Amino acid sequence: PNHGMPERLGLLGEADEGTLFLDEIGDLPERLQVHLLRALDDGGEYQRLGESRTRRSSFRLVAATNRPLDSLKHDFLARFTHRITLPSLDERRDDVPLVVRALLLRAAHADASIAKRFFEIRDGALAEARIAPELVTRLLRHRFSGNVRELDRLLWLAIGTTREPYLHLTPEV
């Protein structure tokens, strides 16, 4: 009994008639891949944990991983008919400044204090980001093992440690 609480749909229920995005699907344990495979194969049928009632969900599955594809069960991997392989940030250094700006914009939209500290604001909109040139130079020289997540972590570190009006990384990083 839910004691008057609204029923939680769960991920598959929420994704009904839409798209379910699973990040780092390569970390999904094999037993969970089997459960998800059932929902993909059996007309969207699934059972929530602890329930005997069968439910249905019609959804499109989109996933991402940085692991080798052989980390997934072969029959589960076969359900992903379209695959896009992106080169690492190390292989596309020209994109680093663009990704930095996009990540910083995302942070600024989530936190107004970041917008005030590191962006010029014109006509009520975020304009130029105030980023120290040496930060971009350091990021262009950085060897990325974690791609965008690593870059995002470095930017949050810079945001947390910068006291000047231009975003930079402390020399210790």
N, C-alpha and C positions, 0 to 999 in steps of 0.2 A: 504493500500500500504506500502511496505517496503522501498521505496525510495532508491533502489539500495543496501540496506543492505542485507547480506545473511540471508536466512530464518533460524530461530531457530527451531529445531525439537522438543524441549521439552523432558521430561523424557521418555515418552512412545515411541516417535519417535526415540530417541537415543538408546533405548533398543531393537529396532526391530532386530530380528534374534539373540538376545543375552539374557543377564540376567539383570534384574532390581533388585537392592538391595535397600530395604527400611529399614533404621534403625529406631528404636523406633516406629514401626508401631502401637503399643498400644496407642500412642498419636494421631493417625490419626482420625480426627473427623468423625463421622458416615456418614455424607453426602459425604465425600471424599471416604470412604470405598465403598459406593454405586456406585460412578463413576468408581472406579477402578474395582469393581465387574463386571460392564457392559463390560469393556474391556476384562476381563478374560472370561466372558461367551459368548459374542457375536462375537466370531471370531476375537477378538482383535480390535473391532470397538470403536472409541472414537472421541470426538470433542474437539478441543482446545478452551480455553476460548475466547468467543467473535466471534467464527466462526460457521457457519452453515454447513460447509463441513465436511463430515464424513471421518475419516482417519482409517488406520489399522496398527496394530503393533503386531507382533508375538514375544512374549518374555516369558521367565521363570521368575517367581517372587520368590525372596528369601527375607525374612524379619527377623528382630530381634526385640525383646522387652524384657523389664524387668518387664513388667506389667502382671497381671493375664490375662490369655487368654480370660476370660469372659468379658474383656474390649472391645473385638472385636465383631462385629455382627456375629451371629452364621453361617449365610450363607457365609460370607466372610471368617471366620475361617475355614470352611469346605473345602475351596480351597487349604489349606495348608495340603497336604496329608502326608508329611514327617515332623516330628517334632523332634528336638533335644533339650533336656533340659540339661543345664549345671549347675552343682552345683556352688554356690557362691564361691568367693575367701576365705571366712571364712571357707568353707567346704573343701577346697583344698589348705591349707597353703603351702604344699610342692611345689606348682606351682609358688608361689610368686616370688622367685628369678629368675625363668625362664622367667616369664612375665616381670619383671623389666628389664632384659637384652634385651628382644625383643623390649620393648618400647624405651629403651635407644638407641638401634641400629637404630630404625626407626627415632628417633630424630636426631641422628648423620648423617644419610643419607640425612636428610632434611636440615641440617645446619652444614656446615663444621667446624664452630667454636666449636660446641658441640663435634664433633669427636676429634678435637685437644685437647680440655680441659679434656675430660674424657675417652679417649681410648688410649691405646698403639697402635701404627701403625707399623706393620711389613710387609715388602715386599709390601708396598702400600695398605695393607688391614687393616681394623679394627681388632684388636686382643683383648686383655683383657680390660675389662671396669675397670676404677678406681672408685670403689664405696667403701665408708667407711663402715666397718663391722657394725658399730652401725646403719647405715641407714637400712641395711637389717634386723637387729634385731628389729628395731622400726616398720618396715613394716610387719614383721611376727607377731608382737603383735597387730597391728592396727586392729580395728573392721571395716570391709569394708561394707558399706551400698550401695555403688555405683559400686562395682566390679572393672572391668578393667579401666573404665573411672575415677573412684576415684583414683586409683593407678597412672594412667597417669597424673592426675592433681597434685598429690603429687610429682611426679618426675619432672614435669615442675616447680613446686615451688622450689624444690631442685636445679634444674639447674639455676634458676633465682637468687637464694640467695647464692649459693656456691662460695666462692672466693678461696678456696684451690684447690689443684689438685685432691682431692678425693671427689666425690659427696656425700653430706650429707644434712640432714635437720637441720635447726636451732632449738634450744631447744623450741622456742615458738610454733612451729607447732605441 
